[in-house]
Amino acid sequence: MKFLKSVVEEMKKVSWPSKTQLRKDTLVVFETSIIFAIMFWIFDTAIKTGLDAILGLR
């Protein structure tokens, strides 16, 4: 029980973001995820194409 009380006390100390800030931060996370996914796809395709050319698979 003491643990739960201390958790409640600590949660009262947390500063929660506003809805506007939460939306902005969420949008940044989605944009960054999409950008990295595209970058990884481009790099993966380039490496695969290069290896295929070197190894004569195509």
N, CA, C and O atoms as a Tripos MOL2 file, in Angstrom:
@<TRIPOS>MOLECULE
protein
  232   231    58     0     0
PROTEIN
NO_CHARGES

@<TRIPOS>ATOM
      1 N           0.8190   -1.1890    0.0000 N.3       1 MET1
      2 CA          0.0000    0.0000    0.0000 C.3       1 MET1
      3 C           0.8620    1.2520    0.0000 C.2       1 MET1
      4 O           0.5360    2.2410   -0.6560 O.2       1 MET1
      5 N           1.9680    1.2040    0.7420 N.am      2 LYS2
      6 CA          2.8580    2.3540    0.8070 C.3       2 LYS2
      7 C           3.4010    2.6950   -0.5860 C.2       2 LYS2
      8 O           3.5520    3.8640   -0.9400 O.2       2 LYS2
      9 N           3.6870    1.6510   -1.3620 N.am      3 PHE3
     10 CA          4.1950    1.8600   -2.7150 C.3       3 PHE3
     11 C           3.1850    2.6240   -3.5630 C.2       3 PHE3
     12 O           3.5480    3.5700   -4.2610 O.2       3 PHE3
     13 N           1.9210    2.2160   -3.5050 N.am      4 LEU4
     14 CA          0.8880    2.8760   -4.3050 C.3       4 LEU4
     15 C           0.7080    4.3290   -3.8980 C.2       4 LEU4
     16 O           0.4930    5.1880   -4.7530 O.2       4 LEU4
     17 N           0.7930    4.6120   -2.6200 N.am      5 LYS5
     18 CA          0.6760    5.9870   -2.1510 C.3       5 LYS5
     19 C           1.8290    6.8290   -2.6700 C.2       5 LYS5
     20 O           1.6370    7.9770   -3.0710 O.2       5 LYS5
     21 N           3.0200    6.2590   -2.6620 N.am      6 SER6
     22 CA          4.1720    7.0090   -3.1660 C.3       6 SER6
     23 C           4.0690    7.2300   -4.6720 C.2       6 SER6
     24 O           4.5070    8.2620   -5.1800 O.2       6 SER6
     25 N           3.4920    6.2680   -5.3840 N.am      7 VAL7
     26 CA          3.2840    6.4410   -6.8300 C.3       7 VAL7
     27 C           2.3120    7.5840   -7.0810 C.2       7 VAL7
     28 O           2.5480    8.4130   -7.9600 O.2       7 VAL7
     29 N           1.2290    7.6390   -6.3250 N.am      8 VAL8
     30 CA          0.2420    8.7090   -6.4820 C.3       8 VAL8
     31 C           0.8940   10.0630   -6.1980 C.2       8 VAL8
     32 O           0.6560   11.0260   -6.9260 O.2       8 VAL8
     33 N           1.6980   10.1430   -5.1660 N.am      9 GLU9
     34 CA          2.3870   11.3890   -4.8290 C.3       9 GLU9
     35 C           3.3410   11.8240   -5.9440 C.2       9 GLU9
     36 O           3.4060   13.0040   -6.2870 O.2       9 GLU9
     37 N           4.0720   10.8760   -6.4990 N.am     10 GLU10
     38 CA          4.9870   11.2070   -7.5870 C.3      10 GLU10
     39 C           4.2420   11.6480   -8.8390 C.2      10 GLU10
     40 O           4.6910   12.5500   -9.5460 O.2      10 GLU10
     41 N           3.1090   11.0160   -9.1150 N.am     11 MET11
     42 CA          2.3290   11.3820  -10.3000 C.3      11 MET11
     43 C           1.7780   12.7960  -10.1900 C.2      11 MET11
     44 O           1.5570   13.4560  -11.2050 O.2      11 MET11
     45 N           1.5550   13.2650   -8.9700 N.am     12 LYS12
     46 CA          1.0870   14.6410   -8.7780 C.3      12 LYS12
     47 C           2.1710   15.6530   -9.1340 C.2      12 LYS12
     48 O           1.8710   16.7980   -9.4700 O.2      12 LYS12
     49 N           3.4200   15.2330   -9.0600 N.am     13 LYS13
     50 CA          4.5480   16.1160   -9.3470 C.3      13 LYS13
     51 C           4.8570   16.2260  -10.8400 C.2      13 LYS13
     52 O           5.5890   17.1190  -11.2670 O.2      13 LYS13
     53 N           4.2960   15.3150  -11.6230 N.am     14 VAL14
     54 CA          4.5800   15.2790  -13.0540 C.3      14 VAL14
     55 C           3.9240   16.4700  -13.7440 C.2      14 VAL14
     56 O           2.7690   16.7950  -13.4710 O.2      14 VAL14
     57 N           4.6660   17.1150  -14.6360 N.am     15 SER15
     58 CA          4.0700   18.1960  -15.4260 C.3      15 SER15
     59 C           3.6380   17.6190  -16.7760 C.2      15 SER15
     60 O           4.4740   17.2160  -17.5850 O.2      15 SER15
     61 N           2.3540   17.5850  -16.9990 N.am     16 TRP16
     62 CA          1.7920   16.9920  -18.2000 C.3      16 TRP16
     63 C           1.7090   18.0430  -19.2980 C.2      16 TRP16
     64 O           1.4330   19.2080  -19.0130 O.2      16 TRP16
     65 N           1.9450   17.6510  -20.5550 N.am     17 PRO17
     66 CA          1.8750   18.6210  -21.6500 C.3      17 PRO17
     67 C           0.4270   19.0150  -21.9340 C.2      17 PRO17
     68 O          -0.5100   18.2730  -21.6410 O.2      17 PRO17
     69 N           0.2780   20.2020  -22.5120 N.am     18 SER18
     70 CA         -1.0550   20.6440  -22.9140 C.3      18 SER18
     71 C          -1.4800   19.8580  -24.1580 C.2      18 SER18
     72 O          -0.6640   19.1820  -24.7840 O.2      18 SER18
     73 N          -2.7600   19.9560  -24.5030 N.am     19 LYS19
     74 CA         -3.2430   19.2340  -25.6830 C.3      19 LYS19
     75 C          -2.5540   19.7330  -26.9490 C.2      19 LYS19
     76 O          -2.2320   18.9500  -27.8430 O.2      19 LYS19
     77 N          -2.3320   21.0410  -27.0150 N.am     20 THR20
     78 CA         -1.6700   21.6160  -28.1860 C.3      20 THR20
     79 C          -0.2460   21.0840  -28.3110 C.2      20 THR20
     80 O           0.1730   20.6830  -29.3970 O.2      20 THR20
     81 N           0.4970   21.0790  -27.2110 N.am     21 GLN21
     82 CA          1.8700   20.5820  -27.2360 C.3      21 GLN21
     83 C           1.9030   19.0960  -27.5580 C.2      21 GLN21
     84 O           2.7880   18.6360  -28.2780 O.2      21 GLN21
     85 N           0.9490   18.3450  -27.0320 N.am     22 LEU22
     86 CA          0.8820   16.9130  -27.3020 C.3      22 LEU22
     87 C           0.6420   16.6560  -28.7850 C.2      22 LEU22
     88 O           1.2650   15.7680  -29.3670 O.2      22 LEU22
     89 N          -0.2540   17.4210  -29.3990 N.am     23 ARG23
     90 CA         -0.5150   17.2810  -30.8440 C.3      23 ARG23
     91 C           0.7400   17.5910  -31.6520 C.2      23 ARG23
     92 O           1.0760   16.8630  -32.5850 O.2      23 ARG23
     93 N           1.4320   18.6720  -31.2940 N.am     24 LYS24
     94 CA          2.6490   19.0620  -32.0160 C.3      24 LYS24
     95 C           3.7100   17.9770  -31.9030 C.2      24 LYS24
     96 O           4.3320   17.6030  -32.8980 O.2      24 LYS24
     97 N           3.9150   17.4770  -30.6990 N.am     25 ASP25
     98 CA          4.9280   16.4360  -30.4740 C.3      25 ASP25
     99 C           4.5720   15.1500  -31.2220 C.2      25 ASP25
    100 O           5.4470   14.4930  -31.7870 O.2      25 ASP25
    101 N           3.2960   14.7980  -31.2220 N.am     26 THR26
    102 CA          2.8470   13.5960  -31.9290 C.3      26 THR26
    103 C           3.0780   13.7420  -33.4250 C.2      26 THR26
    104 O           3.5150   12.7980  -34.0840 O.2      26 THR26
    105 N           2.7850   14.9240  -33.9630 N.am     27 LEU27
    106 CA          3.0030   15.1750  -35.3840 C.3      27 LEU27
    107 C           4.4860   15.0630  -35.7340 C.2      27 LEU27
    108 O           4.8360   14.5120  -36.7780 O.2      27 LEU27
    109 N           5.3440   15.5740  -34.8820 N.am     28 VAL28
    110 CA          6.7900   15.4730  -35.1110 C.3      28 VAL28
    111 C           7.2230   14.0130  -35.1370 C.2      28 VAL28
    112 O           8.0370   13.6260  -35.9750 O.2      28 VAL28
    113 N           6.6940   13.2050  -34.2390 N.am     29 VAL29
    114 CA          7.0420   11.7840  -34.2030 C.3      29 VAL29
    115 C           6.5950   11.0830  -35.4870 C.2      29 VAL29
    116 O           7.3560   10.3010  -36.0570 O.2      29 VAL29
    117 N           5.3710   11.3540  -35.9470 N.am     30 PHE30
    118 CA          4.8780   10.7350  -37.1870 C.3      30 PHE30
    119 C           5.7140   11.1770  -38.3860 C.2      30 PHE30
    120 O           6.0970   10.3510  -39.2140 O.2      30 PHE30
    121 N           5.9970   12.4690  -38.4830 N.am     31 GLU31
    122 CA          6.7910   12.9760  -39.6050 C.3      31 GLU31
    123 C           8.1800   12.3590  -39.6150 C.2      31 GLU31
    124 O           8.6730   11.9420  -40.6630 O.2      31 GLU31
    125 N           8.8050   12.3000  -38.4540 N.am     32 THR32
    126 CA         10.1390   11.7210  -38.3600 C.3      32 THR32
    127 C          10.1250   10.2430  -38.7260 C.2      32 THR32
    128 O          11.0310    9.7650  -39.4090 O.2      32 THR32
    129 N           9.1160    9.5220  -38.2820 N.am     33 SER33
    130 CA          9.0030    8.0960  -38.6000 C.3      33 SER33
    131 C           8.8550    7.8820  -40.1040 C.2      33 SER33
    132 O           9.4700    6.9780  -40.6690 O.2      33 SER33
    133 N           8.0470    8.7080  -40.7450 N.am     34 ILE34
    134 CA          7.8480    8.5850  -42.1920 C.3      34 ILE34
    135 C           9.1340    8.9120  -42.9370 C.2      34 ILE34
    136 O           9.5030    8.2080  -43.8770 O.2      34 ILE34
    137 N           9.8140    9.9690  -42.5270 N.am     35 ILE35
    138 CA         11.0700   10.3510  -43.1770 C.3      35 ILE35
    139 C          12.1000    9.2360  -43.0510 C.2      35 ILE35
    140 O          12.7530    8.8910  -44.0370 O.2      35 ILE35
    141 N          12.2570    8.6680  -41.8650 N.am     36 PHE36
    142 CA         13.2310    7.5890  -41.6830 C.3      36 PHE36
    143 C          12.8300    6.3400  -42.4590 C.2      36 PHE36
    144 O          13.6960    5.6500  -42.9970 O.2      36 PHE36
    145 N          11.5400    6.0380  -42.5280 N.am     37 ALA37
    146 CA         11.0940    4.8750  -43.3000 C.3      37 ALA37
    147 C          11.4460    5.0440  -44.7710 C.2      37 ALA37
    148 O          11.9010    4.0990  -45.4150 O.2      37 ALA37
    149 N          11.2380    6.2400  -45.3040 N.am     38 ILE38
    150 CA         11.5810    6.5050  -46.7060 C.3      38 ILE38
    151 C          13.0910    6.4150  -46.9140 C.2      38 ILE38
    152 O          13.5540    5.8370  -47.8980 O.2      38 ILE38
    153 N          13.8540    6.9870  -45.9900 N.am     39 MET39
    154 CA         15.3150    6.9220  -46.1090 C.3      39 MET39
    155 C          15.8140    5.4800  -46.0800 C.2      39 MET39
    156 O          16.6610    5.1030  -46.8900 O.2      39 MET39
    157 N          15.2950    4.6720  -45.1550 N.am     40 PHE40
    158 CA         15.7160    3.2710  -45.0740 C.3      40 PHE40
    159 C          15.3340    2.5060  -46.3410 C.2      40 PHE40
    160 O          16.0950    1.6560  -46.8020 O.2      40 PHE40
    161 N          14.1630    2.8020  -46.9070 N.am     41 TRP41
    162 CA         13.7310    2.1420  -48.1390 C.3      41 TRP41
    163 C          14.6810    2.5010  -49.2820 C.2      41 TRP41
    164 O          15.0840    1.6350  -50.0590 O.2      41 TRP41
    165 N          15.0370    3.7900  -49.3770 N.am     42 ILE42
    166 CA         15.9540    4.2300  -50.4370 C.3      42 ILE42
    167 C          17.3170    3.5560  -50.2760 C.2      42 ILE42
    168 O          17.8660    3.0270  -51.2430 O.2      42 ILE42
    169 N          17.8660    3.5720  -49.0530 N.am     43 PHE43
    170 CA         19.1700    2.9530  -48.8170 C.3      43 PHE43
    171 C          19.1210    1.4460  -49.0890 C.2      43 PHE43
    172 O          20.0430    0.8940  -49.6890 O.2      43 PHE43
    173 N          18.0670    0.7950  -48.6570 N.am     44 ASP44
    174 CA         17.9320   -0.6460  -48.8540 C.3      44 ASP44
    175 C          17.8630   -0.9800  -50.3430 C.2      44 ASP44
    176 O          18.4960   -1.9280  -50.8080 O.2      44 ASP44
    177 N          17.0910   -0.1930  -51.0770 N.am     45 THR45
    178 CA         16.9670   -0.4240  -52.5150 C.3      45 THR45
    179 C          18.2960   -0.1810  -53.2230 C.2      45 THR45
    180 O          18.6740   -0.9350  -54.1200 O.2      45 THR45
    181 N          19.0040    0.8760  -52.8180 N.am     46 ALA46
    182 CA         20.2870    1.1810  -53.4420 C.3      46 ALA46
    183 C          21.3070    0.0820  -53.1580 C.2      46 ALA46
    184 O          22.0340   -0.3350  -54.0600 O.2      46 ALA46
    185 N          21.3670   -0.3810  -51.9320 N.am     47 ILE47
    186 CA         22.3180   -1.4360  -51.5730 C.3      47 ILE47
    187 C          21.9790   -2.7310  -52.3070 C.2      47 ILE47
    188 O          22.8700   -3.4110  -52.8170 O.2      47 ILE47
    189 N          20.7010   -3.0680  -52.3610 N.am     48 LYS48
    190 CA         20.2870   -4.2990  -53.0610 C.3      48 LYS48
    191 C          20.6220   -4.2090  -54.5410 C.2      48 LYS48
    192 O          21.1300   -5.1680  -55.1210 O.2      48 LYS48
    193 N          20.3450   -3.0720  -55.1520 N.am     49 THR49
    194 CA         20.6460   -2.8980  -56.5710 C.3      49 THR49
    195 C          22.1490   -2.9860  -56.8150 C.2      49 THR49
    196 O          22.5930   -3.6140  -57.7760 O.2      49 THR49
    197 N          22.9340   -2.3500  -55.9370 N.am     50 GLY50
    198 CA         24.3910   -2.4110  -56.0810 C.3      50 GLY50
    199 C          24.9310   -3.8150  -55.9360 C.2      50 GLY50
    200 O          25.7760   -4.2420  -56.7220 O.2      50 GLY50
    201 N          24.4510   -4.5370  -54.9390 N.am     51 LEU51
    202 CA         24.9120   -5.9210  -54.7440 C.3      51 LEU51
    203 C          24.4760   -6.8240  -55.8920 C.2      51 LEU51
    204 O          25.2360   -7.6880  -56.3300 O.2      51 LEU51
    205 N          23.2630   -6.6260  -56.3750 N.am     52 ASP52
    206 CA         22.8020   -7.4120  -57.5300 C.3      52 ASP52
    207 C          23.6930   -7.1700  -58.7400 C.2      52 ASP52
    208 O          24.0230   -8.1030  -59.4730 O.2      52 ASP52
    209 N          24.0830   -5.9080  -58.9480 N.am     53 ALA53
    210 CA         24.9470   -5.5810  -60.0910 C.3      53 ALA53
    211 C          26.3360   -6.1890  -59.9140 C.2      53 ALA53
    212 O          26.9070   -6.7300  -60.8610 O.2      53 ALA53
    213 N          26.8750   -6.1000  -58.7040 N.am     54 ILE54
    214 CA         28.2120   -6.6330  -58.4470 C.3      54 ILE54
    215 C          28.2300   -8.1660  -58.5750 C.2      54 ILE54
    216 O          29.1470   -8.7400  -59.1620 O.2      54 ILE54
    217 N          27.2280   -8.7940  -58.0310 N.am     55 LEU55
    218 CA         27.1840  -10.2600  -58.0430 C.3      55 LEU55
    219 C          26.5940  -10.8260  -59.3250 C.2      55 LEU55
    220 O          26.5890  -12.0410  -59.5230 O.2      55 LEU55
    221 N          26.0950   -9.9530  -60.1990 N.am     56 GLY56
    222 CA         25.5500  -10.4150  -61.4880 C.3      56 GLY56
    223 C          24.2620  -11.1920  -61.3490 C.2      56 GLY56
    224 O          24.0180  -12.1240  -62.1160 O.2      56 GLY56
    225 N          23.4340  -10.8320  -60.3890 N.am     57 LEU57
    226 CA         22.1860  -11.5640  -60.1940 C.3      57 LEU57
    227 C          21.0980  -11.1110  -61.1600 C.2      57 LEU57
    228 O          20.0910  -11.7970  -61.3330 O.2      57 LEU57
    229 N          21.2990   -9.9700  -61.7830 N.am     58 ARG58
    230 CA         20.2840   -9.5010  -62.7400 C.3      58 ARG58
    231 C          20.8910   -9.2190  -64.0710 C.2      58 ARG58
    232 O          20.1880   -8.8160  -64.9980 O.2      58 ARG58
@<TRIPOS>BOND
     1     1     2 1
     2     2     3 1
     3     3     4 2
     4     3     5 am
     5     5     6 1
     6     6     7 1
     7     7     8 2
     8     7     9 am
     9     9    10 1
    10    10    11 1
    11    11    12 2
    12    11    13 am
    13    13    14 1
    14    14    15 1
    15    15    16 2
    16    15    17 am
    17    17    18 1
    18    18    19 1
    19    19    20 2
    20    19    21 am
    21    21    22 1
    22    22    23 1
    23    23    24 2
    24    23    25 am
    25    25    26 1
    26    26    27 1
    27    27    28 2
    28    27    29 am
    29    29    30 1
    30    30    31 1
    31    31    32 2
    32    31    33 am
    33    33    34 1
    34    34    35 1
    35    35    36 2
    36    35    37 am
    37    37    38 1
    38    38    39 1
    39    39    40 2
    40    39    41 am
    41    41    42 1
    42    42    43 1
    43    43    44 2
    44    43    45 am
    45    45    46 1
    46    46    47 1
    47    47    48 2
    48    47    49 am
    49    49    50 1
    50    50    51 1
    51    51    52 2
    52    51    53 am
    53    53    54 1
    54    54    55 1
    55    55    56 2
    56    55    57 am
    57    57    58 1
    58    58    59 1
    59    59    60 2
    60    59    61 am
    61    61    62 1
    62    62    63 1
    63    63    64 2
    64    63    65 am
    65    65    66 1
    66    66    67 1
    67    67    68 2
    68    67    69 am
    69    69    70 1
    70    70    71 1
    71    71    72 2
    72    71    73 am
    73    73    74 1
    74    74    75 1
    75    75    76 2
    76    75    77 am
    77    77    78 1
    78    78    79 1
    79    79    80 2
    80    79    81 am
    81    81    82 1
    82    82    83 1
    83    83    84 2
    84    83    85 am
    85    85    86 1
    86    86    87 1
    87    87    88 2
    88    87    89 am
    89    89    90 1
    90    90    91 1
    91    91    92 2
    92    91    93 am
    93    93    94 1
    94    94    95 1
    95    95    96 2
    96    95    97 am
    97    97    98 1
    98    98    99 1
    99    99   100 2
   100    99   101 am
   101   101   102 1
   102   102   103 1
   103   103   104 2
   104   103   105 am
   105   105   106 1
   106   106   107 1
   107   107   108 2
   108   107   109 am
   109   109   110 1
   110   110   111 1
   111   111   112 2
   112   111   113 am
   113   113   114 1
   114   114   115 1
   115   115   116 2
   116   115   117 am
   117   117   118 1
   118   118   119 1
   119   119   120 2
   120   119   121 am
   121   121   122 1
   122   122   123 1
   123   123   124 2
   124   123   125 am
   125   125   126 1
   126   126   127 1
   127   127   128 2
   128   127   129 am
   129   129   130 1
   130   130   131 1
   131   131   132 2
   132   131   133 am
   133   133   134 1
   134   134   135 1
   135   135   136 2
   136   135   137 am
   137   137   138 1
   138   138   139 1
   139   139   140 2
   140   139   141 am
   141   141   142 1
   142   142   143 1
   143   143   144 2
   144   143   145 am
   145   145   146 1
   146   146   147 1
   147   147   148 2
   148   147   149 am
   149   149   150 1
   150   150   151 1
   151   151   152 2
   152   151   153 am
   153   153   154 1
   154   154   155 1
   155   155   156 2
   156   155   157 am
   157   157   158 1
   158   158   159 1
   159   159   160 2
   160   159   161 am
   161   161   162 1
   162   162   163 1
   163   163   164 2
   164   163   165 am
   165   165   166 1
   166   166   167 1
   167   167   168 2
   168   167   169 am
   169   169   170 1
   170   170   171 1
   171   171   172 2
   172   171   173 am
   173   173   174 1
   174   174   175 1
   175   175   176 2
   176   175   177 am
   177   177   178 1
   178   178   179 1
   179   179   180 2
   180   179   181 am
   181   181   182 1
   182   182   183 1
   183   183   184 2
   184   183   185 am
   185   185   186 1
   186   186   187 1
   187   187   188 2
   188   187   189 am
   189   189   190 1
   190   190   191 1
   191   191   192 2
   192   191   193 am
   193   193   194 1
   194   194   195 1
   195   195   196 2
   196   195   197 am
   197   197   198 1
   198   198   199 1
   199   199   200 2
   200   199   201 am
   201   201   202 1
   202   202   203 1
   203   203   204 2
   204   203   205 am
   205   205   206 1
   206   206   207 1
   207   207   208 2
   208   207   209 am
   209   209   210 1
   210   210   211 1
   211   211   212 2
   212   211   213 am
   213   213   214 1
   214   214   215 1
   215   215   216 2
   216   215   217 am
   217   217   218 1
   218   218   219 1
   219   219   220 2
   220   219   221 am
   221   221   222 1
   222   222   223 1
   223   223   224 2
   224   223   225 am
   225   225   226 1
   226   226   227 1
   227   227   228 2
   228   227   229 am
   229   229   230 1
   230   230   231 1
   231   231   232 2
@<TRIPOS>SUBSTRUCTURE
     1 MET1         2 RESIDUE 1 A MET
     2 LYS2         6 RESIDUE 1 A LYS
     3 PHE3        10 RESIDUE 1 A PHE
     4 LEU4        14 RESIDUE 1 A LEU
     5 LYS5        18 RESIDUE 1 A LYS
     6 SER6        22 RESIDUE 1 A SER
     7 VAL7        26 RESIDUE 1 A VAL
     8 VAL8        30 RESIDUE 1 A VAL
     9 GLU9        34 RESIDUE 1 A GLU
    10 GLU10       38 RESIDUE 1 A GLU
    11 MET11       42 RESIDUE 1 A MET
    12 LYS12       46 RESIDUE 1 A LYS
    13 LYS13       50 RESIDUE 1 A LYS
    14 VAL14       54 RESIDUE 1 A VAL
    15 SER15       58 RESIDUE 1 A SER
    16 TRP16       62 RESIDUE 1 A TRP
    17 PRO17       66 RESIDUE 1 A PRO
    18 SER18       70 RESIDUE 1 A SER
    19 LYS19       74 RESIDUE 1 A LYS
    20 THR20       78 RESIDUE 1 A THR
    21 GLN21       82 RESIDUE 1 A GLN
    22 LEU22       86 RESIDUE 1 A LEU
    23 ARG23       90 RESIDUE 1 A ARG
    24 LYS24       94 RESIDUE 1 A LYS
    25 ASP25       98 RESIDUE 1 A ASP
    26 THR26      102 RESIDUE 1 A THR
    27 LEU27      106 RESIDUE 1 A LEU
    28 VAL28      110 RESIDUE 1 A VAL
    29 VAL29      114 RESIDUE 1 A VAL
    30 PHE30      118 RESIDUE 1 A PHE
    31 GLU31      122 RESIDUE 1 A GLU
    32 THR32      126 RESIDUE 1 A THR
    33 SER33      130 RESIDUE 1 A SER
    34 ILE34      134 RESIDUE 1 A ILE
    35 ILE35      138 RESIDUE 1 A ILE
    36 PHE36      142 RESIDUE 1 A PHE
    37 ALA37      146 RESIDUE 1 A ALA
    38 ILE38      150 RESIDUE 1 A ILE
    39 MET39      154 RESIDUE 1 A MET
    40 PHE40      158 RESIDUE 1 A PHE
    41 TRP41      162 RESIDUE 1 A TRP
    42 ILE42      166 RESIDUE 1 A ILE
    43 PHE43      170 RESIDUE 1 A PHE
    44 ASP44      174 RESIDUE 1 A ASP
    45 THR45      178 RESIDUE 1 A THR
    46 ALA46      182 RESIDUE 1 A ALA
    47 ILE47      186 RESIDUE 1 A ILE
    48 LYS48      190 RESIDUE 1 A LYS
    49 THR49      194 RESIDUE 1 A THR
    50 GLY50      198 RESIDUE 1 A GLY
    51 LEU51      202 RESIDUE 1 A LEU
    52 ASP52      206 RESIDUE 1 A ASP
    53 ALA53      210 RESIDUE 1 A ALA
    54 ILE54      214 RESIDUE 1 A ILE
    55 LEU55      218 RESIDUE 1 A LEU
    56 GLY56      222 RESIDUE 1 A GLY
    57 LEU57      226 RESIDUE 1 A LEU
    58 ARG58      230 RESIDUE 1 A ARG
